[in-house]
Amino acid sequence: MLSGKKVYGALTGVVACIGMVLMMSTMGHAGEEIQEERDSHAGHNVAAASGKTNNWVERLKGQTIVEDSMEGNPDRALNVDRQHERLMSKMGHQMQADLKLMEGSGAYDTATMLHQYGAGPADYLLASDNEIEPVSGQPGVCPAGVPEKHYDISAIDVEITLNRWLDYYVGYMYVLTENLEKVREEEAANAAAREKEGYDPGAVETGLQNNWIQPLVIRGNQGDCVRFTLRNQLITGEAVSLQIGGSSMMVSTTGQPATTTNPDAIAMEGQSIDMEWYIPPTMQEGGRQFHSYSNDRELTVMGLMGTFVVEPKGSTYLDPLGSGEPTPMTSGWQAIIKNGTGPDFREFVLIYHEVGDEAFRPVNKHGDFIPQRDPVTDVYRPVARALNYRSEPFGVDNMQTQHEYFGFEDESMAYSAYTFGDPATTVPRSYLGDPAKFRLVHGGSEVFHSHHPHGGSIRWPRSPRAIDEMPLWHTAKNGPVKYPVVRTKTDRVDVEVIGPSEALDLETECGSGLCQQLAGDFLFHCHVAHHYIAGMWGYWRVYNTIQAGRSPQRYDAGPSRIAGPQGTDQGRCHVGPADRQES
């Protein structure tokens, strides 16, 4: 039990430190030195991305002044700085006043103030005892004789290209070590395309159909022992970890839980660690977000996150891209799941996330910062609202190009492939009646999103595990369901709100094409208007005929099919003239 005197003393030190920072922030030269030191650490990403200057913050300030002047408000940045100084000064005075009121009031009040003003390690409300792990139960020790999987994963720095206009940023990603060379080849192709005049999409495929630079999605079955090797290959020197939400991972060398307070679960620069997780046979099927808890705020929002999907016991995972006999796959956002305990299904992992924090700005192919406010559509943070590392904004790229070539912008075509072809964002594809499950994941850290598909009756049960009878997601295999069963245990919904690190499973009624058995493109997006206009949208393409590729540019056909459950057919979507290499 902490004494009031001890907490009060810690609080006094915190207030003194904050007061010193506030004082220094108002001092010109000293404040600039502190800011430059922070910028050199936190801003290395965009500095590398622009390729023009080592001080990206100064460049951003210069561009901001130009933008403000063009909008008729040249003193905006200066006024914001002045207001910030007034606010921080007022906050410092208020802290001193609160401290006097709390003298002798006890440990609870002073600890609350520590938490409120961000005391860091002195914040006893957030402190953790390294000798007592804040988890219950036993770690996931793998028993003998169970199926095993092994994933060798590297954390790397990488240029993440967001669309076929080559907007990008320098961030981080997890990648299977076996695919690292393919990632570097794709990265180099995009970098080379940015050096060319005119339009060249580089290696960026439409619909995220055949690219290696994407958030890592890996899978394991109920009852499997999954072993992980995590390699820290970041050139920035950051420590990394890999924490799967809802798991009970353990460090293989010590047998201790691989939690955030265990230093053995952290890979320092150039090092690797081994972990394992026994997935209980009763573990709920579905997606689980993972990211690094070492400097998690910067690393996660800049791309170091992914998804682990727990599949039904005994399942195998087939690559949906290509022709001929299906090949096993080890990673990817879309897959055919050969179900070990029930009907086979298609799986699509959609990861909603922001690019950087709310002050971060990606750059275009020339290295210029994307405007924080879209000059064409007036939305906030264009290109920085993303799905699986991809963003397709209405304004700064598409409508701006329409204006340059035709003298007007056609907003009615913003969601369409009519003018510019398919978007670079996720385009799940399936055949009519294919059972489909969407794993919905939030990979960001600051903003909530609202997943909403269009199509009239794309619905799913809010709590699919609450249904005793066979769910409707595969019942359309023998034709349309005119009168679906009325649910009494869980609501049907057609929109789902999701927050940071959350993961939800959507089992669509009647499978691909809905209960009406419709073919076509079904739009989905974040239902927050500013978010989808800024780039957070895609569509689900459902075919009603076997597709035969018409040209390499379309990437929407596949001549072969594989036998589905109970004699039904399931197609494999083809992505061009050549099969994709095995993942």
DOKOLBA-546327 format. One line per field, with one value per residue (C-alpha): residue number from 1; residue in one letter; x, y, z. Coordinates in Angstrom, 3 decimals. Example, Ala and Ser with C-alpha at 12.3 -4.5 7.8 and 13.67 -1.06 7.14 Angstrom:
BEGIN
resi: (1/2)
resn: (A/S)
xx: (12.300/13.670)
yy: (-4.500/-1.060)
zz: (7.800/7.140)
END
This chain:
BEGIN
resi: (1/2/3/4/5/6/7/8/9/10/11/12/13/14/15/16/17/18/19/20/21/22/23/24/25/26/27/28/29/30/31/32/33/34/35/36/37/38/39/40/41/42/43/44/45/46/47/48/49/50/51/52/53/54/55/56/57/58/59/60/61/62/63/64/65/66/67/68/69/70/71/72/73/74/75/76/77/78/79/80/81/82/83/84/85/86/87/88/89/90/91/92/93/94/95/96/97/98/99/100/101/102/103/104/105/106/107/108/109/110/111/112/113/114/115/116/117/118/119/120/121/122/123/124/125/126/127/128/129/130/131/132/133/134/135/136/137/138/139/140/141/142/143/144/145/146/147/148/149/150/151/152/153/154/155/156/157/158/159/160/161/162/163/164/165/166/167/168/169/170/171/172/173/174/175/176/177/178/179/180/181/182/183/184/185/186/187/188/189/190/191/192/193/194/195/196/197/198/199/200/201/202/203/204/205/206/207/208/209/210/211/212/213/214/215/216/217/218/219/220/221/222/223/224/225/226/227/228/229/230/231/232/233/234/235/236/237/238/239/240/241/242/243/244/245/246/247/248/249/250/251/252/253/254/255/256/257/258/259/260/261/262/263/264/265/266/267/268/269/270/271/272/273/274/275/276/277/278/279/280/281/282/283/284/285/286/287/288/289/290/291/292/293/294/295/296/297/298/299/300/301/302/303/304/305/306/307/308/309/310/311/312/313/314/315/316/317/318/319/320/321/322/323/324/325/326/327/328/329/330/331/332/333/334/335/336/337/338/339/340/341/342/343/344/345/346/347/348/349/350/351/352/353/354/355/356/357/358/359/360/361/362/363/364/365/366/367/368/369/370/371/372/373/374/375/376/377/378/379/380/381/382/383/384/385/386/387/388/389/390/391/392/393/394/395/396/397/398/399/400/401/402/403/404/405/406/407/408/409/410/411/412/413/414/415/416/417/418/419/420/421/422/423/424/425/426/427/428/429/430/431/432/433/434/435/436/437/438/439/440/441/442/443/444/445/446/447/448/449/450/451/452/453/454/455/456/457/458/459/460/461/462/463/464/465/466/467/468/469/470/471/472/473/474/475/476/477/478/479/480/481/482/483/484/485/486/487/488/489/490/491/492/493/494/495/496/497/498/499/500/501/502/503/504/505/506/507/508/509/510/511/512/513/514/515/516/517/518/519/520/521/522/523/524/525/526/527/528/529/530/531/532/533/534/535/536/537/538/539/540/541/542/543/544/545/546/547/548/549/550/551/552/553/554/555/556/557/558/559/560/561/562/563/564/565/566/567/568/569/570/571/572/573/574/575/576/577/578/579/580/581/582/583)
resn: (M/L/S/G/K/K/V/Y/G/A/L/T/G/V/V/A/C/I/G/M/V/L/M/M/S/T/M/G/H/A/G/E/E/I/Q/E/E/R/D/S/H/A/G/H/N/V/A/A/A/S/G/K/T/N/N/W/V/E/R/L/K/G/Q/T/I/V/E/D/S/M/E/G/N/P/D/R/A/L/N/V/D/R/Q/H/E/R/L/M/S/K/M/G/H/Q/M/Q/A/D/L/K/L/M/E/G/S/G/A/Y/D/T/A/T/M/L/H/Q/Y/G/A/G/P/A/D/Y/L/L/A/S/D/N/E/I/E/P/V/S/G/Q/P/G/V/C/P/A/G/V/P/E/K/H/Y/D/I/S/A/I/D/V/E/I/T/L/N/R/W/L/D/Y/Y/V/G/Y/M/Y/V/L/T/E/N/L/E/K/V/R/E/E/E/A/A/N/A/A/A/R/E/K/E/G/Y/D/P/G/A/V/E/T/G/L/Q/N/N/W/I/Q/P/L/V/I/R/G/N/Q/G/D/C/V/R/F/T/L/R/N/Q/L/I/T/G/E/A/V/S/L/Q/I/G/G/S/S/M/M/V/S/T/T/G/Q/P/A/T/T/T/N/P/D/A/I/A/M/E/G/Q/S/I/D/M/E/W/Y/I/P/P/T/M/Q/E/G/G/R/Q/F/H/S/Y/S/N/D/R/E/L/T/V/M/G/L/M/G/T/F/V/V/E/P/K/G/S/T/Y/L/D/P/L/G/S/G/E/P/T/P/M/T/S/G/W/Q/A/I/I/K/N/G/T/G/P/D/F/R/E/F/V/L/I/Y/H/E/V/G/D/E/A/F/R/P/V/N/K/H/G/D/F/I/P/Q/R/D/P/V/T/D/V/Y/R/P/V/A/R/A/L/N/Y/R/S/E/P/F/G/V/D/N/M/Q/T/Q/H/E/Y/F/G/F/E/D/E/S/M/A/Y/S/A/Y/T/F/G/D/P/A/T/T/V/P/R/S/Y/L/G/D/P/A/K/F/R/L/V/H/G/G/S/E/V/F/H/S/H/H/P/H/G/G/S/I/R/W/P/R/S/P/R/A/I/D/E/M/P/L/W/H/T/A/K/N/G/P/V/K/Y/P/V/V/R/T/K/T/D/R/V/D/V/E/V/I/G/P/S/E/A/L/D/L/E/T/E/C/G/S/G/L/C/Q/Q/L/A/G/D/F/L/F/H/C/H/V/A/H/H/Y/I/A/G/M/W/G/Y/W/R/V/Y/N/T/I/Q/A/G/R/S/P/Q/R/Y/D/A/G/P/S/R/I/A/G/P/Q/G/T/D/Q/G/R/C/H/V/G/P/A/D/R/Q/E/S)
xx: (0.000/1.467/1.528/0.036/3.415/5.121/2.531/2.443/6.217/6.130/3.412/5.423/8.342/6.116/4.614/8.099/9.257/6.196/6.614/10.218/9.140/6.451/8.993/11.483/8.815/8.482/12.222/13.239/16.659/16.347/12.876/14.103/16.917/14.477/12.101/14.869/15.923/12.346/11.914/15.079/13.711/9.994/10.241/12.782/10.087/8.946/12.476/13.409/10.191/10.677/14.301/14.812/15.798/16.868/14.648/11.162/9.512/11.052/9.949/6.428/6.348/7.402/4.748/2.126/2.994/2.599/-0.743/-2.021/-0.975/-2.778/-5.910/-5.607/-4.496/-0.689/-0.538/-2.470/0.556/1.828/-1.595/-1.794/1.624/0.580/-2.643/-0.702/1.645/-1.307/-2.980/0.158/0.771/-2.797/-2.453/0.711/-0.981/-3.988/-1.734/-0.117/-3.548/-4.795/-1.677/-2.318/-5.933/-4.819/-2.308/-3.145/-6.111/-4.673/-3.031/-6.113/-6.580/-2.910/-2.571/-5.550/-3.809/-0.661/-2.701/-4.535/-1.398/0.641/3.318/4.943/6.765/5.623/1.963/1.034/-2.358/-0.565/2.469/3.120/5.194/7.532/7.583/3.808/2.479/-0.898/-2.505/-4.422/-4.176/-1.310/0.676/-0.047/2.445/2.277/1.468/3.078/1.427/-0.604/-0.370/2.330/2.852/5.874/6.046/9.410/8.540/10.716/9.906/11.256/11.319/9.569/8.178/4.422/2.786/-0.880/-2.310/-1.503/-0.825/2.192/1.346/3.436/5.193/8.127/6.772/7.135/5.624/5.742/6.612/7.342/11.122/10.817/9.016/11.381/13.182/9.833/8.870/12.151/11.663/8.176/9.441/12.190/9.724/7.510/10.501/11.627/8.127/8.151/11.195/9.348/7.345/3.683/1.521/3.186/1.572/4.756/4.056/0.758/-2.028/-5.702/-7.744/-4.623/-4.678/-1.070/1.136/3.556/3.487/0.366/-0.360/0.682/-2.237/-1.383/-3.542/-3.666/-6.298/-8.066/-5.878/-2.677/0.697/1.938/5.613/6.915/10.389/10.402/13.420/14.086/15.434/14.514/17.312/16.035/17.141/13.660/12.837/9.895/7.537/4.505/1.426/-1.682/-4.834/-6.585/-3.721/-1.650/1.731/4.854/8.581/9.959/13.302/11.878/8.315/7.138/4.176/5.134/3.468/4.345/6.088/8.371/11.637/12.310/9.334/11.024/13.445/16.116/17.931/19.318/18.048/15.394/13.126/11.144/7.596/4.834/1.101/-1.074/-4.500/-7.048/-9.544/-12.293/-10.779/-13.339/-12.791/-11.996/-9.482/-7.193/-5.146/-1.447/1.101/4.261/3.986/7.506/7.116/3.703/2.210/4.662/5.323/1.676/0.276/3.124/2.227/3.686/0.501/-1.315/-3.922/-3.857/-6.960/-7.976/-9.564/-11.751/-9.893/-8.201/-8.565/-6.177/-5.665/-5.670/-4.491/-7.541/-5.382/-4.246/-5.452/-5.176/-4.992/-5.079/-1.852/-1.436/-0.753/0.995/-0.145/-2.513/-5.670/-7.865/-7.989/-10.134/-10.521/-10.886/-12.896/-11.964/-15.291/-17.892/-18.554/-15.623/-15.681/-13.902/-12.215/-11.481/-9.528/-10.288/-8.026/-9.228/-6.452/-5.026/-1.672/0.337/-1.233/-3.677/-0.849/1.009/0.953/1.994/3.742/2.962/5.224/7.288/7.912/5.508/3.310/-0.333/-2.511/-4.046/-7.313/-8.236/-8.503/-11.018/-13.388/-12.578/-12.182/-9.586/-6.450/-6.857/-4.820/-4.391/-7.582/-6.660/-7.650/-4.797/-2.121/-4.210/-6.132/-8.132/-9.161/-11.794/-10.119/-6.349/-5.715/-8.809/-10.972/-7.909/-6.790/-10.279/-10.077/-6.649/-7.693/-11.376/-11.876/-14.397/-14.677/-17.328/-18.019/-20.658/-17.847/-15.826/-16.825/-16.675/-14.019/-15.354/-12.762/-9.652/-10.184/-10.486/-9.200/-5.977/-7.878/-9.145/-11.560/-12.715/-13.925/-16.085/-18.681/-22.426/-23.419/-19.891/-19.963/-17.961/-16.641/-15.208/-12.687/-12.997/-9.940/-8.928/-5.186/-4.928/-4.759/-6.789/-10.015/-13.116/-14.509/-17.845/-17.816/-20.844/-21.467/-24.056/-26.350/-29.735/-29.483/-25.852/-26.474/-24.909/-25.804/-24.357/-23.378/-22.904/-21.837/-25.209/-27.025/-27.627/-28.870/-26.626/-25.994/-27.307/-23.935/-23.917/-27.625/-27.936/-25.899/-29.062/-30.791/-32.232/-33.656/-36.947/-37.921/-34.859/-35.246/-36.287/-33.567/-34.530/-31.117/-29.154/-29.904/-29.180/-26.979/-25.543/-23.037/-20.355/-18.458/-14.886/-12.227/-8.443/-7.215/-10.748/-11.525/-14.983/-16.246/-18.966/-20.723/-22.896/-26.333/-26.733/-23.107/-21.846/-24.621/-26.891/-30.180/-31.450/-28.539/-27.261/-24.079/-22.106/-19.923/-21.073/-19.537/-18.237/-16.613/-16.224/-19.628/-18.014/-18.262/-14.914/-13.202/-14.453/-13.943/-10.384/-9.796/-11.309/-13.487/-13.542/-16.061/-16.948/-17.117/-19.462/-19.481/-22.377/-20.376/-17.050/-14.481/-11.938/-9.253/-9.744/-6.555/-3.713/-4.969/-8.342/-7.149/-10.700/-10.964/-10.245/-10.955/-10.706/-12.964/-12.594/-15.218/-16.938/-18.820/-21.736/-21.015/-21.277/-18.790/-16.314/-14.260/-10.707/-10.212/-7.460/-5.199/-3.571/-1.698/0.652/-0.077/1.069/4.014/3.319/3.263)
yy: (0.000/3.329/6.075/9.467/11.075/8.853/9.525/13.222/13.391/11.698/14.068/17.082/15.854/15.301/18.779/20.259/18.391/19.409/22.986/22.946/21.619/24.301/26.984/25.663/25.445/29.226/29.798/30.265/28.700/26.004/25.067/24.757/22.432/20.190/20.188/19.365/16.421/15.132/15.683/13.797/10.764/10.827/12.181/9.930/8.211/11.143/12.443/9.242/9.304/12.775/12.170/15.959/16.948/15.448/17.827/16.837/18.975/22.168/21.183/20.500/23.884/25.572/23.805/24.630/28.351/28.224/26.433/28.875/31.834/30.397/30.142/33.779/33.047/33.438/33.932/30.783/28.742/31.621/32.038/28.312/28.421/31.373/29.666/26.520/28.507/30.138/26.764/25.127/28.062/27.880/24.135/24.620/27.146/24.836/21.927/23.999/25.040/21.435/20.323/22.785/21.630/18.016/18.542/16.031/14.588/11.079/8.771/8.188/11.801/12.408/9.156/10.200/13.460/11.567/9.569/12.623/14.584/11.654/10.858/8.109/5.535/7.385/6.739/4.129/3.521/2.131/0.613/-3.120/-5.495/-7.438/-10.318/-10.737/-11.034/-9.288/-12.386/-15.329/-18.966/-20.977/-19.979/-21.830/-24.672/-27.031/-30.654/-33.540/-35.026/-32.014/-30.515/-27.849/-24.779/-22.482/-18.876/-17.150/-13.445/-10.376/-6.815/-4.499/-0.897/-0.549/2.022/1.391/2.500/3.307/3.339/3.264/7.004/6.012/8.034/6.469/6.699/4.974/2.719/-0.731/-4.149/-7.747/-10.167/-13.866/-14.032/-16.333/-13.526/-10.699/-10.677/-10.442/-7.458/-5.723/-6.390/-4.895/-1.936/-1.293/-1.482/1.145/3.385/3.130/4.005/7.173/8.388/8.227/11.017/10.367/7.595/4.342/2.246/0.323/-3.011/-1.895/-4.233/-3.341/-4.886/-5.868/-9.136/-10.074/-7.919/-8.792/-5.440/-5.881/-6.377/-9.860/-12.283/-15.748/-18.611/-21.504/-24.093/-24.874/-27.449/-26.443/-25.638/-22.514/-21.601/-18.141/-16.820/-13.011/-11.265/-7.579/-6.267/-2.613/-0.300/2.376/0.480/0.195/-2.792/-4.892/-7.531/-9.405/-9.629/-11.442/-10.186/-12.837/-15.325/-17.040/-16.999/-18.011/-17.500/-20.843/-20.542/-19.725/-21.016/-17.646/-15.721/-13.551/-10.468/-6.811/-6.752/-9.683/-8.388/-11.835/-11.257/-8.233/-8.508/-5.840/-4.496/-7.337/-10.029/-12.733/-14.478/-17.713/-17.980/-20.558/-20.742/-23.772/-22.833/-24.650/-26.776/-24.676/-21.345/-19.286/-19.159/-15.735/-12.960/-11.438/-8.304/-8.306/-5.517/-4.518/-3.244/-1.814/1.850/0.674/4.080/4.955/1.471/0.392/3.475/3.314/-0.238/-2.744/-4.741/-7.731/-10.406/-13.970/-15.979/-19.013/-21.455/-24.521/-27.620/-29.555/-26.825/-26.230/-22.918/-22.669/-19.801/-18.330/-16.805/-18.770/-21.618/-25.378/-27.318/-25.097/-24.653/-24.302/-20.789/-19.478/-15.842/-13.421/-11.390/-13.685/-17.467/-20.514/-22.377/-26.126/-26.533/-29.474/-29.484/-28.067/-26.424/-24.830/-21.049/-18.032/-15.769/-12.056/-10.123/-6.393/-4.182/-0.631/1.705/5.198/6.115/7.551/9.616/12.434/14.907/12.657/13.305/10.816/12.091/11.844/10.275/13.482/13.564/16.456/16.200/15.345/18.255/17.732/18.985/17.818/20.942/19.210/17.439/19.347/16.142/15.678/13.561/12.261/9.104/8.580/6.496/3.036/-0.592/-3.123/-0.478/0.863/4.119/5.440/9.072/10.748/14.129/14.627/11.879/10.876/14.013/16.248/14.332/14.649/18.395/18.628/16.687/17.568/20.794/19.388/16.754/14.025/13.016/10.518/8.361/8.424/4.891/3.556/1.730/3.429/6.197/4.906/1.148/-0.876/0.739/-0.350/-1.135/-4.606/-6.165/-9.545/-11.860/-14.958/-16.897/-16.757/-18.758/-19.250/-19.213/-16.177/-14.931/-11.467/-10.976/-7.308/-5.847/-2.373/-1.939/1.737/3.491/6.700/6.748/4.551/3.261/1.894/-1.004/-0.855/-2.872/-1.803/-4.206/-4.119/-7.211/-7.895/-8.812/-10.964/-11.975/-9.631/-12.638/-15.598/-17.964/-17.448/-19.337/-23.029/-24.008/-24.033/-20.375/-18.906/-18.043/-21.179/-22.015/-20.545/-23.316/-24.904/-21.672/-18.470/-18.418/-16.552/-16.641/-16.702/-17.943/-15.187/-14.719/-14.618/-14.900/-12.232/-9.230/-9.016/-6.038/-4.438/-2.078/-2.663/-0.065/-1.047/0.562/0.227/-3.390/-4.804/-7.788/-8.997/-11.843/-11.269/-14.367/-13.041/-14.598/-16.823/-16.405/-14.534/-12.725/-12.436/-14.256/-12.768/-14.409/-11.250/-10.900/-7.695/-5.313/-4.586/-1.427/-1.391/1.460/3.212/4.815/8.041/10.206/11.958/8.589/6.934/10.099/10.157/6.657/4.021/1.976/-1.072/-3.500/-7.183/-8.648/-11.628/-13.524/-15.578/-17.199/-18.960/-16.288/-16.629/-13.949/-11.412/-9.384/-9.057/-5.615/-6.779/-9.486/-10.666/-14.145/-17.778/-20.733/-23.481/-24.484/-26.839/-29.074/-27.432/-28.960/-31.310/-31.306/-27.541/-25.571/-23.022/-21.012/-19.790/-16.228/-15.776/-12.717/-12.626/-14.693/-16.281/-18.054/-16.441/-18.097/-20.099/-17.850)
zz: (0.000/-1.068/1.523/0.816/1.473/-1.107/-3.801/-2.943/-3.243/-6.626/-7.772/-6.657/-8.728/-11.747/-11.480/-11.157/-14.256/-16.252/-15.090/-16.270/-19.680/-19.910/-19.080/-21.597/-24.302/-24.134/-24.433/-28.028/-28.481/-25.792/-26.998/-30.569/-29.516/-27.645/-30.605/-33.057/-30.917/-30.820/-34.547/-35.397/-33.550/-34.255/-37.768/-39.417/-41.446/-43.522/-43.834/-45.590/-47.582/-49.044/-49.952/-50.034/-46.510/-43.224/-41.262/-42.368/-39.678/-41.062/-44.528/-43.307/-41.567/-44.794/-46.825/-44.183/-44.395/-48.181/-47.907/-45.274/-47.438/-50.453/-48.313/-47.229/-43.665/-43.573/-39.785/-38.937/-37.784/-35.621/-34.016/-33.295/-31.598/-29.469/-28.455/-27.582/-25.323/-23.557/-23.071/-21.658/-19.331/-18.061/-17.568/-15.513/-13.216/-12.820/-11.863/-9.131/-7.829/-7.854/-6.009/-3.168/-2.843/-2.548/0.233/2.956/1.030/0.822/-1.689/-3.815/-4.915/-5.581/-7.536/-9.637/-10.472/-11.410/-13.880/-15.209/-16.018/-17.300/-14.759/-16.800/-14.608/-11.480/-12.377/-9.788/-11.409/-14.453/-12.736/-13.011/-10.912/-13.190/-10.718/-10.824/-14.357/-14.793/-16.317/-14.972/-15.933/-17.328/-20.413/-23.631/-23.176/-26.145/-25.215/-27.064/-30.115/-31.277/-34.790/-35.071/-37.214/-37.288/-38.428/-38.866/-38.773/-39.328/-38.282/-40.980/-42.174/-45.527/-47.928/-47.926/-51.183/-50.628/-54.162/-57.871/-57.794/-55.666/-52.556/-49.799/-46.453/-44.802/-42.075/-40.597/-41.183/-40.072/-42.872/-43.084/-43.363/-46.382/-48.265/-47.320/-50.676/-52.530/-50.385/-51.235/-54.959/-54.830/-52.812/-55.378/-58.284/-56.661/-55.915/-59.550/-60.782/-58.672/-60.594/-63.927/-65.492/-66.094/-64.735/-63.732/-60.959/-60.285/-58.601/-57.028/-58.192/-58.142/-55.351/-53.374/-55.306/-55.815/-53.605/-50.820/-49.038/-46.929/-43.216/-42.170/-41.776/-40.462/-39.261/-36.828/-35.951/-32.731/-30.991/-32.823/-31.310/-33.072/-32.719/-33.581/-34.290/-34.198/-35.743/-35.188/-38.495/-37.982/-39.054/-36.663/-33.556/-32.042/-29.836/-31.065/-29.766/-31.064/-28.861/-30.085/-28.419/-26.339/-26.604/-23.923/-25.640/-23.758/-24.245/-25.397/-23.598/-20.162/-20.179/-18.856/-20.302/-23.281/-21.839/-22.126/-18.740/-19.534/-21.053/-22.540/-24.872/-26.462/-29.384/-29.199/-32.252/-34.381/-32.012/-32.286/-29.785/-29.873/-28.575/-28.703/-28.195/-27.698/-29.054/-26.881/-28.846/-27.250/-28.351/-30.260/-33.998/-35.415/-35.980/-33.367/-33.870/-33.017/-32.799/-30.982/-27.435/-27.602/-28.564/-29.679/-30.449/-33.218/-34.545/-34.686/-36.401/-38.911/-39.932/-37.468/-36.902/-38.330/-37.700/-36.426/-37.341/-35.293/-37.748/-37.079/-35.948/-38.734/-41.377/-44.262/-46.058/-49.849/-52.024/-53.825/-56.568/-59.586/-61.775/-61.662/-58.445/-55.364/-53.451/-49.683/-48.437/-45.339/-45.239/-46.908/-46.292/-48.395/-48.382/-49.063/-45.777/-46.201/-43.035/-40.831/-38.984/-41.381/-44.743/-46.545/-46.869/-48.263/-45.753/-46.126/-43.469/-43.664/-41.551/-40.974/-39.825/-39.988/-41.501/-38.633/-35.885/-36.580/-37.273/-39.719/-43.466/-46.165/-49.289/-52.993/-55.606/-55.802/-52.050/-51.371/-48.302/-48.956/-47.746/-44.330/-45.803/-49.293/-51.504/-53.798/-51.390/-48.168/-46.132/-43.403/-43.921/-47.499/-48.208/-44.442/-43.927/-45.127/-45.583/-45.422/-46.243/-49.157/-49.584/-52.541/-51.844/-53.979/-54.292/-54.303/-56.857/-58.854/-59.001/-59.197/-62.291/-63.792/-63.273/-64.902/-68.016/-68.433/-66.503/-64.020/-61.279/-61.513/-57.923/-59.079/-60.446/-57.212/-56.199/-59.740/-61.729/-64.876/-65.092/-63.348/-63.078/-59.890/-56.692/-55.048/-51.840/-50.947/-53.462/-52.082/-54.860/-54.817/-56.780/-56.220/-53.155/-51.832/-48.023/-46.892/-43.576/-43.064/-40.265/-39.357/-37.591/-36.404/-36.835/-35.858/-32.522/-32.449/-34.490/-34.489/-37.770/-38.927/-41.397/-43.660/-46.860/-49.431/-51.251/-49.576/-47.404/-46.600/-42.987/-40.339/-36.762/-34.174/-32.023/-34.391/-31.596/-29.882/-32.631/-31.975/-35.422/-38.491/-39.394/-42.612/-44.100/-46.236/-46.646/-50.146/-51.758/-53.210/-54.243/-52.826/-49.319/-49.659/-46.007/-43.723/-40.187/-37.792/-35.199/-31.553/-29.858/-31.685/-33.866/-37.557/-38.351/-41.479/-39.867/-37.241/-35.218/-34.434/-32.253/-31.900/-31.593/-31.816/-34.034/-35.059/-37.246/-39.834/-41.184/-43.989/-44.391/-47.458/-48.473/-51.516/-53.364/-50.320/-49.868/-53.155/-55.016/-56.686/-58.717/-58.958/-56.969/-53.418/-51.998/-48.429/-46.563/-43.259/-42.776/-41.533/-44.644/-44.170/-43.837/-47.011/-49.063/-47.683/-49.092/-46.786/-49.169/-51.426/-52.856/-52.755/-56.264/-56.714/-60.007/-61.394/-64.206/-64.459/-65.221/-68.021/-68.070/-70.849/-70.423/-67.903/-66.890/-65.566/-63.158/-62.529/-63.949/-63.237/-65.509/-62.914/-60.039/-57.105/-55.554/-52.610/-49.674/-50.375/-54.088/-54.516/-56.576/-55.350/-57.810/-57.536/-58.677/-61.260/-61.169/-64.546/-67.094/-64.586/-61.346/-58.156/-56.520/-53.422/-50.336)
END
